[in-house]
Protein backbone atom coordinates (compact mmCIF):
# COMPACT_ATOMS: atom_id res chain seq x y z
CA UNK A 1 0.00 0.00 0.00
CA UNK A 2 2.83 2.42 0.85
CA UNK A 3 4.49 1.81 -2.53
CA UNK A 4 1.26 2.47 -4.44
CA UNK A 5 0.58 5.61 -2.39
CA UNK A 6 4.15 6.86 -2.96
CA UNK A 7 3.93 6.36 -6.72
CA UNK A 8 0.47 7.94 -6.82
CA UNK A 9 1.71 11.02 -5.00
CA UNK A 10 4.71 11.22 -7.32
CA UNK A 11 2.39 11.29 -10.34
CA UNK A 12 0.55 14.23 -8.75
CA UNK A 13 3.68 16.36 -8.46
CA UNK A 14 3.73 19.18 -11.01
CA UNK A 15 6.35 19.14 -13.77
CA UNK A 16 7.22 22.00 -16.06
CA UNK A 17 6.52 20.05 -19.23
CA UNK A 18 3.24 18.72 -17.85
CA UNK A 19 1.59 22.02 -17.06
CA UNK A 20 -1.76 20.93 -18.47
CA UNK A 21 -1.95 17.92 -16.14
CA UNK A 22 -0.87 19.99 -13.13
CA UNK A 23 -3.59 22.53 -13.92
CA UNK A 24 -6.17 19.75 -14.17
CA UNK A 25 -5.26 18.41 -10.75
CA UNK A 26 -5.37 21.91 -9.29
CA UNK A 27 -8.76 22.53 -10.90
CA UNK A 28 -10.15 19.21 -9.61
CA UNK A 29 -9.01 20.01 -6.07
CA UNK A 30 -10.40 23.54 -6.31
CA UNK A 31 -13.84 22.29 -7.43
CA UNK A 32 -13.96 19.79 -4.56
CA UNK A 33 -12.94 22.57 -2.16
CA UNK A 34 -15.61 24.95 -3.48
CA UNK A 35 -18.31 22.27 -3.38
CA UNK A 36 -17.64 21.34 0.25
CA UNK A 37 -17.10 24.97 1.30
CA UNK A 38 -20.29 26.32 -0.30
CA UNK A 39 -22.36 23.35 0.89
CA UNK A 40 -21.30 23.75 4.53
CA UNK A 41 -21.70 27.55 4.58
CA UNK A 42 -25.08 27.64 2.81
CA UNK A 43 -26.64 24.77 4.78
CA UNK A 44 -25.30 26.17 8.07
CA UNK A 45 -26.83 29.58 7.34
CA UNK A 46 -30.12 27.99 6.24
CA UNK A 47 -30.10 25.89 9.40
CA UNK A 48 -29.51 29.03 11.47
CA UNK A 49 -32.44 30.85 9.88
CA UNK A 50 -34.70 27.81 10.30
CA UNK A 51 -33.68 27.34 13.93
CA UNK A 52 -34.35 31.00 14.69
CA UNK A 53 -37.79 30.74 13.10
CA UNK A 54 -38.54 27.59 15.12
CA UNK A 55 -37.29 29.15 18.36
CA UNK A 56 -39.45 32.22 17.73
CA UNK A 57 -42.47 30.05 17.02
CA UNK A 58 -41.88 27.92 20.12
CA UNK A 59 -41.57 31.04 22.26
CA UNK A 60 -44.92 32.33 21.03
CA UNK A 61 -46.85 29.07 21.00
CA UNK A 62 -47.26 25.91 23.05
CA UNK A 63 -45.08 22.83 22.62
CA UNK A 64 -48.17 20.66 23.15
CA UNK A 65 -51.85 21.56 22.92
CA UNK A 66 -54.51 19.54 24.78
CA UNK A 67 -58.14 19.74 23.63
CA UNK A 68 -61.29 17.73 24.20
CA UNK A 69 -62.27 15.30 21.46
CA UNK A 70 -64.93 16.56 19.01
CA UNK A 71 -68.50 15.41 19.54
CA UNK A 72 -70.79 15.54 16.53
CA UNK A 73 -68.11 17.50 14.67
CA UNK A 74 -68.08 20.15 17.40
CA UNK A 75 -65.18 20.90 19.72
CA UNK A 76 -66.49 21.18 23.25
CA UNK A 77 -64.83 23.51 25.78
CA UNK A 78 -63.18 22.05 28.87
CA UNK A 79 -65.20 22.67 32.03
CA UNK A 80 -62.84 21.36 34.71
CA UNK A 81 -59.78 22.98 33.15
CA UNK A 82 -58.20 23.99 36.47
CA UNK A 83 -58.07 20.40 37.73
CA UNK A 84 -56.86 19.20 34.34
CA UNK A 85 -54.07 21.80 34.19
CA UNK A 86 -52.97 20.87 37.73
CA UNK A 87 -52.78 17.18 36.75
CA UNK A 88 -50.69 17.99 33.68
CA UNK A 89 -48.27 20.16 35.70
CA UNK A 90 -47.36 17.14 37.82
CA UNK A 91 -45.74 15.43 34.83
CA UNK A 92 -41.94 15.57 35.32
CA UNK A 93 -41.25 16.85 31.78
CA UNK A 94 -43.80 19.70 31.92
CA UNK A 95 -42.61 23.18 32.86
CA UNK A 96 -45.92 25.02 32.38
CA UNK A 97 -49.56 24.20 31.65
CA UNK A 98 -51.85 27.14 30.97
CA UNK A 99 -55.56 27.00 30.11
CA UNK A 100 -56.70 29.41 27.42
CA UNK A 101 -59.61 30.40 25.22
CA UNK A 102 -59.08 30.70 21.50
CA UNK A 103 -61.34 31.99 18.77
CA UNK A 104 -61.58 33.97 15.55
CA UNK A 105 -63.11 37.35 15.02
CA UNK A 106 -62.88 40.72 13.32
CA UNK A 107 -61.35 43.96 14.53
CA UNK A 108 -62.85 47.23 13.32
CA UNK A 109 -61.49 50.74 13.71
CA UNK A 110 -62.41 53.85 11.72
CA UNK A 111 -64.13 51.81 9.04
CA UNK A 112 -61.25 49.35 8.57
CA UNK A 113 -61.85 45.67 9.33
CA UNK A 114 -59.23 42.96 9.80
CA UNK A 115 -59.56 39.22 10.65
CA UNK A 116 -57.93 38.45 14.01
CA UNK A 117 -57.11 35.55 16.28
CA UNK A 118 -58.33 36.16 19.82
CA UNK A 119 -56.68 34.37 22.72
CA UNK A 120 -57.78 34.58 26.34
CA UNK A 121 -55.06 33.81 28.90
CA UNK A 122 -55.22 33.47 32.71
CA UNK A 123 -54.40 36.72 34.50
CA UNK A 124 -53.28 36.98 38.11
CA UNK A 125 -56.35 38.45 39.89
CA UNK A 126 -54.23 40.57 42.27
CA UNK A 127 -51.37 41.90 40.14
CA UNK A 128 -53.14 41.54 36.75
CA UNK A 129 -49.82 40.26 35.32
CA UNK A 130 -49.89 38.11 32.22
CA UNK A 131 -48.61 34.48 32.34
CA UNK A 132 -44.86 34.04 32.76
CA UNK A 133 -44.39 32.71 29.21
CA UNK A 134 -45.93 35.89 27.80
CA UNK A 135 -44.01 38.40 29.92
CA UNK A 136 -40.78 38.47 27.83
CA UNK A 137 -42.85 39.40 24.77
CA UNK A 138 -44.35 42.60 26.21
CA UNK A 139 -42.95 45.76 24.58
CA UNK A 140 -43.53 49.49 24.62
CA UNK A 141 -44.79 51.63 21.74
CA UNK A 142 -41.32 51.76 20.14
CA UNK A 143 -40.75 48.01 20.25
CA UNK A 144 -38.46 47.92 23.32
CA UNK A 145 -38.97 45.08 25.79
CA UNK A 146 -40.57 45.96 29.12
CA UNK A 147 -39.13 44.30 32.22
CA UNK A 148 -40.98 46.22 34.92
CA UNK A 149 -43.73 44.01 36.43
CA UNK A 150 -46.12 46.96 36.60
CA UNK A 151 -46.09 47.18 32.79
CA UNK A 152 -46.60 43.45 32.09
CA UNK A 153 -50.31 43.55 32.84
CA UNK A 154 -53.77 43.46 31.31
CA UNK A 155 -55.97 45.73 33.46
CA UNK A 156 -59.37 44.56 34.59
CA UNK A 157 -62.21 45.20 32.21
CA UNK A 158 -62.26 45.31 28.44
CA UNK A 159 -58.55 45.64 27.72
CA UNK A 160 -56.41 43.87 25.14
CA UNK A 161 -52.79 43.45 24.02
CA UNK A 162 -52.09 43.68 20.29
CA UNK A 163 -49.11 42.62 18.18
CA UNK A 164 -46.41 45.07 17.09
CA UNK A 165 -47.22 44.73 13.38
CA UNK A 166 -50.90 45.08 14.17
CA UNK A 167 -50.15 48.30 16.04
CA UNK A 168 -48.22 49.73 13.09
CA UNK A 169 -50.87 48.75 10.56
CA UNK A 170 -53.76 50.39 12.44
CA UNK A 171 -51.71 53.17 14.07
CA UNK A 172 -52.79 52.05 17.55
CA UNK A 173 -51.63 53.53 20.84
CA UNK A 174 -52.34 52.73 24.48
CA UNK A 175 -55.87 53.84 25.22
CA UNK A 176 -57.08 53.50 21.62
CA UNK A 177 -60.57 52.00 21.43
CA UNK A 178 -61.39 49.30 18.88
CA UNK A 179 -64.37 47.05 18.16
CA UNK A 180 -64.21 43.26 18.29
CA UNK A 181 -66.80 41.30 16.32
CA UNK A 182 -67.11 37.62 17.24
CA UNK A 183 -69.66 34.79 16.81
CA UNK A 184 -71.25 34.07 20.19
CA UNK A 185 -72.85 30.92 21.48
CA UNK A 186 -70.13 28.33 20.81
CA UNK A 187 -66.38 28.30 20.97
CA UNK A 188 -66.24 27.14 17.34
CA UNK A 189 -67.85 29.50 14.83
CA UNK A 190 -70.77 28.01 12.89
CA UNK A 191 -72.97 29.45 10.16
CA UNK A 192 -76.06 31.06 11.60
CA UNK A 193 -74.60 32.33 14.88
CA UNK A 194 -75.28 35.95 15.74
CA UNK A 195 -72.28 38.29 15.77
CA UNK A 196 -71.52 40.21 18.94
CA UNK A 197 -69.84 43.63 18.80
CA UNK A 198 -68.04 45.06 21.83
CA UNK A 199 -65.62 47.91 22.42
CA UNK A 200 -62.15 47.19 23.85
CA UNK A 201 -59.27 49.43 24.84
CA UNK A 202 -55.64 48.77 23.77
CA UNK A 203 -53.58 48.54 26.97
CA UNK A 204 -50.25 47.32 25.58
CA UNK A 205 -48.28 45.59 22.86
CA UNK A 206 -46.27 42.42 22.35
CA UNK A 207 -43.81 41.11 19.78
CA UNK A 208 -43.28 37.38 19.32
CA UNK A 209 -41.01 37.67 16.30
CA UNK A 210 -43.43 35.55 14.23
CA UNK A 211 -45.12 37.78 11.67
CA UNK A 212 -48.42 35.88 11.48
CA UNK A 213 -48.91 36.32 15.22
CA UNK A 214 -47.69 39.89 15.46
CA UNK A 215 -50.02 41.00 12.67
CA UNK A 216 -53.23 39.24 13.72
CA UNK A 217 -53.12 37.94 17.33
CA UNK A 218 -54.87 39.63 20.27
CA UNK A 219 -54.49 38.76 23.96
CA UNK A 220 -57.08 39.42 26.65
CA UNK A 221 -58.03 37.91 29.99
CA UNK A 222 -59.82 34.56 30.12
CA UNK A 223 -62.72 36.16 31.97
CA UNK A 224 -63.31 38.66 29.16
CA UNK A 225 -62.79 36.00 26.48
CA UNK A 226 -65.29 33.66 28.15
CA UNK A 227 -67.84 36.46 28.38
CA UNK A 228 -67.15 37.60 24.82
CA UNK A 229 -67.72 34.14 23.35
CA UNK A 230 -70.52 33.29 25.76
CA UNK A 231 -68.91 30.17 27.21
CA UNK A 232 -68.35 31.43 30.74
CA UNK A 233 -65.76 29.83 32.99
CA UNK A 234 -64.50 27.23 30.52
CA UNK A 235 -61.34 26.77 28.45
CA UNK A 236 -60.67 25.95 24.83
CA UNK A 237 -57.58 23.91 25.72
CA UNK A 238 -54.40 23.59 27.76
CA UNK A 239 -51.14 24.99 26.37
CA UNK A 240 -48.14 23.00 27.61
CA UNK A 241 -44.45 23.89 27.68
CA UNK A 242 -41.97 21.03 28.20
CA UNK A 243 -38.26 20.75 29.00
CA UNK A 244 -37.18 19.11 25.75
CA UNK A 245 -39.22 20.01 22.68
CA UNK A 246 -37.67 17.08 20.78
CA UNK A 247 -39.53 14.74 23.14
CA UNK A 248 -42.90 16.40 22.47
CA UNK A 249 -44.57 13.35 20.89
CA UNK A 250 -43.45 11.05 23.68
CA UNK A 251 -44.60 13.50 26.37
CA UNK A 252 -47.88 14.14 24.52
CA UNK A 253 -48.69 10.42 24.41
CA UNK A 254 -47.86 10.01 28.10
CA UNK A 255 -50.06 12.96 29.10
CA UNK A 256 -53.04 11.82 27.00
CA UNK A 257 -52.75 8.32 28.47
CA UNK A 258 -52.78 9.80 31.98
CA UNK A 259 -55.66 12.28 31.61
CA UNK A 260 -57.82 10.01 29.46
CA UNK A 261 -58.55 9.58 25.79
CA UNK A 262 -61.49 11.96 25.89
CA UNK A 263 -58.76 14.53 25.25
CA UNK A 264 -56.55 15.01 22.19
CA UNK A 265 -52.94 16.18 22.06
CA UNK A 266 -51.14 18.06 19.28
CA UNK A 267 -47.43 18.85 19.10
CA UNK A 268 -46.05 22.11 17.74
CA UNK A 269 -44.80 20.25 14.64
CA UNK A 270 -48.33 18.95 13.95
CA UNK A 271 -49.90 22.37 14.52
CA UNK A 272 -47.41 23.98 12.09
CA UNK A 273 -46.86 21.01 9.80
CA UNK A 274 -46.83 23.01 6.56
CA UNK A 275 -44.17 25.43 7.84
CA UNK A 276 -41.83 22.76 9.22
CA UNK A 277 -42.24 20.59 6.11
CA UNK A 278 -41.47 23.54 3.83
CA UNK A 279 -38.34 24.42 5.82
CA UNK A 280 -37.07 20.84 5.76
CA UNK A 281 -37.84 20.42 2.06
CA UNK A 282 -36.03 23.66 1.21
CA UNK A 283 -32.93 22.52 3.09
CA UNK A 284 -32.99 19.10 1.41
CA UNK A 285 -33.39 20.47 -2.12
CA UNK A 286 -30.59 22.99 -1.57
CA UNK A 287 -28.28 20.22 -0.33
CA UNK A 288 -28.95 18.15 -3.45
CA UNK A 289 -28.33 21.10 -5.78
CA UNK A 290 -25.06 22.02 -4.09
CA UNK A 291 -23.90 18.40 -4.20
CA UNK A 292 -23.91 18.73 -8.00
CA UNK A 293 -20.73 20.81 -7.60
CA UNK A 294 -19.04 17.80 -6.00
CA UNK A 295 -20.36 15.52 -8.75
CA UNK A 296 -18.81 17.92 -11.29
CA UNK A 297 -15.52 17.66 -9.40
CA UNK A 298 -15.72 13.86 -9.62
CA UNK A 299 -16.07 14.01 -13.41
CA UNK A 300 -13.13 16.41 -13.55
CA UNK A 301 -11.04 13.99 -11.48
CA UNK A 302 -11.97 11.14 -13.82
CA UNK A 303 -10.93 13.16 -16.86
CA UNK A 304 -7.66 14.22 -15.24
CA UNK A 305 -6.72 10.67 -14.30
CA UNK A 306 -7.51 9.43 -17.82
CA UNK A 307 -4.95 11.93 -19.10
CA UNK A 308 -2.45 10.66 -16.51
CA UNK A 309 -2.98 7.06 -17.62
CA UNK A 310 -2.37 8.06 -21.25
CA UNK A 311 0.73 10.01 -20.25
CA UNK A 312 2.13 7.27 -17.99
CA UNK A 313 1.61 4.30 -20.30
CA UNK A 314 5.38 3.68 -20.49
CA UNK A 315 5.78 3.91 -16.71
CA UNK A 316 2.84 1.54 -16.19
CA UNK A 317 4.42 -0.92 -18.63
CA UNK A 318 7.76 -0.76 -16.79
CA UNK A 319 6.06 -1.30 -13.42
CA UNK A 320 4.17 -4.32 -14.75
CA UNK A 321 7.31 -5.80 -16.36
CA UNK A 322 9.02 -5.47 -12.96
CA UNK A 323 6.28 -7.54 -11.35
CA UNK A 324 3.68 -4.98 -10.29
CA UNK A 325 0.24 -6.58 -10.20
CA UNK A 326 -2.89 -5.17 -11.81
CA UNK A 327 -4.22 -4.52 -8.31
CA UNK A 328 -1.18 -2.36 -7.49
CA UNK A 329 -1.65 -0.32 -10.68
CA UNK A 330 -5.35 0.03 -9.80
CA UNK A 331 -4.55 1.28 -6.29
CA UNK A 332 -2.04 3.88 -7.60
CA UNK A 333 -4.75 5.77 -9.47
CA UNK A 334 -7.45 5.16 -6.86
CA UNK A 335 -5.10 6.76 -4.32
CA UNK A 336 -4.73 9.77 -6.60
CA UNK A 337 -8.49 10.34 -6.59
CA UNK A 338 -8.50 9.87 -2.82
CA UNK A 339 -5.68 12.39 -2.28
CA UNK A 340 -7.37 15.01 -4.49
CA UNK A 341 -10.62 14.49 -2.59
CA UNK A 342 -8.88 14.54 0.79
CA UNK A 343 -7.09 17.83 0.13
CA UNK A 344 -10.19 19.53 -1.30
CA UNK A 345 -12.54 18.14 1.37
CA UNK A 346 -10.28 18.92 4.34
CA UNK A 347 -9.57 22.49 3.22
CA UNK A 348 -13.21 23.10 2.23
CA UNK A 349 -14.56 21.70 5.51
CA UNK A 350 -12.08 23.67 7.63
CA UNK A 351 -12.61 27.02 5.89
CA UNK A 352 -16.35 26.40 5.48
CA UNK A 353 -16.81 25.70 9.20
CA UNK A 354 -14.77 28.79 10.12
CA UNK A 355 -16.81 30.94 7.72
CA UNK A 356 -20.10 29.55 9.04
CA UNK A 357 -19.07 30.34 12.61
CA UNK A 358 -18.02 33.91 11.72
CA UNK A 359 -20.50 34.61 8.90
CA UNK A 360 -22.30 37.40 10.78
CA UNK A 361 -19.05 39.28 11.40
CA UNK A 362 -17.94 38.71 7.79
CA UNK A 363 -21.22 40.10 6.43
CA UNK A 364 -21.01 43.07 8.80
CA UNK A 365 -17.44 43.76 7.63
CA UNK A 366 -18.44 43.76 3.94
CA UNK A 367 -21.48 45.89 4.72
CA UNK A 368 -19.34 48.43 6.57
CA UNK A 369 -16.67 48.42 3.86
CA UNK A 370 -19.16 48.94 1.03
CA UNK A 371 -20.90 51.78 2.86
CA UNK A 372 -17.57 53.39 3.75
CA UNK A 373 -16.20 53.29 0.20
CA UNK A 374 -19.44 54.46 -1.40
CA UNK A 375 -19.88 57.27 1.14
CA UNK A 376 -16.36 58.50 0.35
CA UNK A 377 -16.93 58.37 -3.42
CA UNK A 378 -20.27 60.14 -3.17
CA UNK A 379 -18.79 62.87 -0.97
CA UNK A 380 -16.17 63.54 -3.64
CA UNK A 381 -18.98 64.45 -6.02
CA UNK A 382 -20.95 66.21 -3.25
CA UNK A 383 -23.69 63.61 -3.32
CA UNK A 384 -25.42 61.70 -0.52
CA UNK A 385 -25.09 57.93 -0.15
CA UNK A 386 -27.82 56.02 1.68
CA UNK A 387 -26.21 53.19 3.63
CA UNK A 388 -27.26 49.74 2.47
CA UNK A 389 -28.12 46.77 4.67
CA UNK A 390 -27.21 43.37 3.27
CA UNK A 391 -29.58 41.69 5.72
CA UNK A 392 -32.89 43.57 5.83
CA UNK A 393 -34.98 43.01 8.98
CA UNK A 394 -37.55 40.65 7.44
CA UNK A 395 -39.87 38.76 9.79
CA UNK A 396 -37.70 39.81 12.74
CA UNK A 397 -34.86 37.46 11.80
CA UNK A 398 -32.08 39.32 13.53
CA UNK A 399 -28.57 39.31 12.09
CA UNK A 400 -27.25 36.46 9.99
CA UNK A 401 -27.76 33.34 12.12
CA UNK A 402 -25.75 30.20 11.46
CA UNK A 403 -26.10 26.70 12.89
CA UNK A 404 -23.00 24.51 12.45
CA UNK A 405 -23.93 20.84 12.75
CA UNK A 406 -20.86 18.59 13.26
CA UNK A 407 -22.81 15.52 12.16
CA UNK A 408 -23.75 17.13 8.85
CA UNK A 409 -20.15 18.25 8.21
CA UNK A 410 -18.83 14.73 8.84
CA UNK A 411 -21.51 13.35 6.54
CA UNK A 412 -20.53 15.79 3.77
CA UNK A 413 -16.84 14.94 4.16
CA UNK A 414 -17.51 11.21 4.09
CA UNK A 415 -19.74 11.34 1.01
CA UNK A 416 -17.32 13.67 -0.82
CA UNK A 417 -14.33 11.42 -0.11
CA UNK A 418 -16.28 8.39 -1.29
CA UNK A 419 -17.34 10.11 -4.54
CA UNK A 420 -13.87 11.45 -5.36
CA UNK A 421 -12.24 8.11 -4.58
CA UNK A 422 -14.71 6.22 -6.75
CA UNK A 423 -14.10 8.77 -9.52
CA UNK A 424 -10.63 7.26 -9.95
CA UNK A 425 -11.92 3.73 -10.52
CA UNK A 426 -12.62 4.09 -14.26
CA UNK A 427 -9.15 5.35 -15.26
CA UNK A 428 -7.56 3.04 -12.66
CA UNK A 429 -9.24 -0.01 -14.14
CA UNK A 430 -8.08 1.06 -17.62
CA UNK A 431 -4.51 1.36 -16.35
CA UNK A 432 -4.71 -2.05 -14.65
CA UNK A 433 -5.76 -3.69 -17.93
CA UNK A 434 -2.80 -2.34 -19.91
CA UNK A 435 -0.35 -5.01 -21.18
CA UNK A 436 3.33 -4.20 -20.51
CA UNK A 437 4.47 -5.20 -24.04
CA UNK A 438 1.75 -3.16 -25.74
CA UNK A 439 2.44 -0.08 -23.61
CA UNK A 440 6.17 -0.01 -24.54
CA UNK A 441 5.99 -1.16 -28.18
CA UNK A 442 5.81 2.34 -29.67
CA UNK A 443 7.82 4.14 -26.96
N, C-alpha and C positions, 0 to 999 in steps of 0.2 A: 504493500500500500504506500509506503514512504517513497519508493522509487517512482511509482506512477504519479504521486502528488508532486514530486520534485520535477519530473519531466513536464508535467502539465503546467506548473508555475513558470518553468523556463520558456515554454511556448508563448506564455502571456507577456513576457518581457518585451518592451518595444525595441525595435531595431530601425536604424536609419533608413535602410532600403525597404522596410516593410511598413511604411507610414500608414498605408491604407488599412492594414490589419490592426495596427495599434489604435487608430482612430475608431475602428469598429468596436473594439473592446471597450474603449473609453465611452463610446456612445451607448453601448449596451448597459454598462454600469451606471451611467448617468440616468438612463430611462428607468432602471430598477429603483435607483435612489429617489427620483421624482415621484414614481408611483407610490412607494411606501410613504414618503414624506407627505405628499398631498393627501393620501388616504387617511393617515393618522391625524393630521391637522384638521381636515374638514369634518371627519366623523367626531372628533373630540369637541369641536365647536358646536356641531349639531347636537351632540349629547348634552353639552352645557345649556344650550337654549331649551332643549326639551326638559331637562331636569328642573330648570328655573320655572318653566311653565307648570310642571307637575307640582313643584313645591308651593307655588302661588295658589294653585287650585286646591291643594290639600289644606292650606292655611285658611281658605275661605269656605271650604265645604267639609262635610263629615267623611271620615274614613269608611264608616259603615252606617247605613240607614235602616232602621227597623220600622216596619209598618204592619198594620193588620192585614190579613188576607182579604181580597175582595169577596163580597157577597152579592150575588146577582149583578155582577159587573159594576159594583159600586164599592169604593174604598171607604170603610167605616172609620171614624175617628176613634182614638184610644181613650177610654173613660178613666181607667185606673193608671194613668201614665206616671204618676209619682211613685207608686209602688213598683211599677215595671222599671223605671229609670234607676231606682235604688237597687233592684236585683241585678241589673246589668253592671252597675258600678262595682259590685263585689267581684266581678271577674278579674283575675290577676293581670290580664293584658290590657284592660280598659283604663284609660286615664281620665276620661270625661264622658258623661252620658246626659245629654240635654234634650228635654222635650221641646217641641216647637210646633207651630201652626204654619202651614204653607198654602198659598193659593195664588191665583192669577187675578188681575184686575186692570183697570185703566186709571191713569193719572191725567187730570185736566187742570190747566192753568192758562188763563187769558186766551181761551179759545183753542189752545193746542192740546192734543190728546196723544198719549203714549202708552203702549202696553207695558205692564210692570209685573214683576214677581214680588209678592208680599210675603214676608216671613215674620211671624211672631215668636219672640224669644223670651225666656223667663228673666224677669228683672227683680233684683233684690228689693223687697218692699220698703226697707228702711233707707238705704243709700241711693236707690234707683240706678245702681250701676249695671251695665250690661254684663253678660256672661264673660268669664275670663278669656275664652278663646276669641272673643270679638274685640276685647279692649285694645290689643296692639294695632287694630285696623282704624281706630278712631283718629280723625285728622281735623285740622282747623280749615278755615276758608281757603287758605293758600296751599293746602296740601301737606302741611307739616304735621307729624305725628304728635298727639297729645298724650302726655304721661301723667298729668295731674288727675287723681281720682275724681275730683269734683266735675271734670269735663267729660268723663266717660260714662255719661248717664243718658237715660231717656226719661224726662220728667213725667209725672203722672198726668193722665188725661190724653187727649188726642195729639200726640207728638210722634214724629217719625225721624229716622236717620236715612239719608239718601246717599247714593254713590257719588264719587267725585266727578265722573263723566256726566252723570245725570245732572249734577249741580251746574256744570258748565253749559250743558245743552239748554237748560231751562232758565239759566241765570238766577239760581236760587240762593238765598241767604238765610241765616238763622232768623226765625220769626216769620218767614214767608208762608202764606197759607195756600194750600193746594186742595183739590178735590180728588177723592178716591172713589172709583165706581167699581163695585164688586157684585157678583151673584150671591144672594143670600139664601140660606135654607139648607145647604149641604156643602161639605168641604170640597167636593168635586163639582165643578160647574156642569150643569146640564141644560139642554135647550128647554126654554119655557120658564126658567126661574126669573124672578123679578130682580132687576138691578137696584142696588142701594147706593146712594150718593151721600158721602159725609165729608166735612171739612177737617183737614189735619194741618198742623203747624210743623214746619221743618225745625228741628232742634239741634241738628248736627250732621256731620258727614263722615263717611268712611271710604277707605280705598283698599281693596283686596289685591289689586294688581292684575286681576282677571277682567278683561274688558266687558265681557257679557254680564258680569255681576255689577260692575261699577256703573254701567249705563242703564240698568233696568231693575236692580234689586232695591227693595225698601225694607228696613227693619222697624218694628214697633213692638210694644209689649204684648205678651200672650193674652193678657186680659182684654186689651183693645182688639186684638186680632180675633179672639173668640166672640166678642160682641159684634164685631164688624161682619163676620161670616155667619153669625147666628148659631154657633155650636156650643157656646158657653165654655164651661171649664173642662175642655177636652183637648187632646193633642192630635196632630196629624201623624207624628212619628217621633222616634228617638234618634237623635244624631249622636254618633259614638266616635270618639277619638281613641286610638290605641297606640301602644308603645312602638310597634314595628308594623308599618303600613304594608310591608311585603308579606305579612302573615294575615292579611285582612280576610281572605277566604276561610282560612282555618279558624280564626276567631269568630267570624260570622256564623259558621256552622255550629261551633260550640255554644254560642249564645242562643241561637234559634232552638237547638236541642234542649237547652236549659229552661227557656221561658215558654216553650210550647210551639207547636207547628201551626197554631192559629195566627202566628206572626210570620212575616217575610223579612229577609235580610238582603241588602244590596251593598256591594262594595263600591268604592269610588271608581274603580275601573269599569264596572258594569254600568254605573250611572253616567259615565262619560266615555262610553265605548268607542264612539265615532272619533273623538279627539285622540285617544290613546292609540287606536288602530292607525289613524292617519299619520301620527308622529312616527310610529314604528315602521310603517310602510315606506315613508319618506327616507328614513335612515337606511333601510335595507336596499332600496333602489339606488340611492347614492353610492352605497358601498359597492354594488355590482358594477355601476358605471365607472367608478374610479379604478376598479380591478382590471378594467380593460387596458389601462396604461401598463400594468404589470404583464398582461398577456402580450401586449405589443413588444415589451422588452424581451419576453421569451422567444418570440419570432426573430427578433434582432440577434439574440444569442445564437439561435440555430443557424442563421445565415452566416454569422461571423465564424462559427466553428466549421461550417462547410468549407469556407475559404481557407481555414487553417489546414484542414485535411488535404485539400488540393495542393496547398503550398508545401506540406510536410510529407508528401508521398514517398520521397526518397528516404527520409528519416524513418518513416514507419517501416519501409522495406528493410532497412538496416537493422532496426530493432527486432523485427520478426526473424531475420536470418541469424541473429545472435541468440535466438531462443525465446524471445518475448511471446507470450501467449496472446490469443485474440482477446481474452478477458483483460489482460494488462493494457492492451491498446484501447479497449473500450473504457476502462477506468481512467485513463489519462485525459480523455476528452470529457468524460462525465465530471471529473474533478474541476476542469476548466469552467464548466457551467456553474458548478457549485461555488467556486471561488468568486466568480463575477457576481452571482446572487448574494453571497455572503457579504462582500464589500458594499454593494449597493443597499442591501437590506439593513445592515448594521448602521451605516452612516445615515440612511433615511430615517430609521427608527429613532436614533439618538437625537438628530436635529429636529425631527418631527415632534418628538415628545417635549423637547426643550421649547420649541415654538408654541406648542399647545399650552404649556404651563405659563408662558409669558405673553400670550397673544394679546391680552388686553393692554399691556404696556407697549407692545410693538405697535398696535393700532394707534394708541394715544401719541406715540412718538411721530409716526407718519402724519397724523392729523395736525399736530403742532408744527411740524416742519413745513407742510404744505401751506398752512395758514400764515406762517412766518414769512416764507419766500414770497407768496402772492401779495401779502400786505406791503412788503418792501417794494415790490415791482409796481404796485398800484400807486404807492406814495410818490414814486419817481415821476409818474405822469399826473400827479395831483388828483387821483381818483380814489374812491372808497371801495375796499374789499370786505365783503360780508363773509365772516368765518364759516367754514363748512364743518359739518359733523358727519363723520363716516358712518357712525352708528346712530341713526335717529331714534328718539325715544318712542318706539312703537309698542303698544300693548304693555307698557311699563317694564319691558325687558331691559334691565339696567346693565350698562357696560357691554362687554363682549365675553360672556361666560364660556368656560371650557371645562369639560369633564374628561380627564384622562383615565381610561380604563386599562389597567395592566393586562388583564385577560385578553382584551381585544387586540392590544399591541402584540402580544405573544402569538396570538392566532394569525395575525397578518404576517408576522415574520416567518412563522412556520409554513404557511401556505405559499408565500413568495419563494422561500428557499426550495420548497418541493417543486414548484413550477419551473424555476430557473435551472434546477438540477436535471429535471426531466427534459428540458429543452435541449440538453446536450446529448440525449440518447440517439437521435436520428443520425447526426454526423458521426457520433462515436461508433455506432453499429456499422456505418459505411467504412470507417477506418479499420475496424476489426476484421472486415471481410476482405480487405486488400491482400493480394498474394505478393510475397516478397519479390519474386522474379519479375512479375508484371510491373511492379512499381519502379524497378530499377532498370528495366529494359531500355527505355529511351532517355535515361539520365546520362 
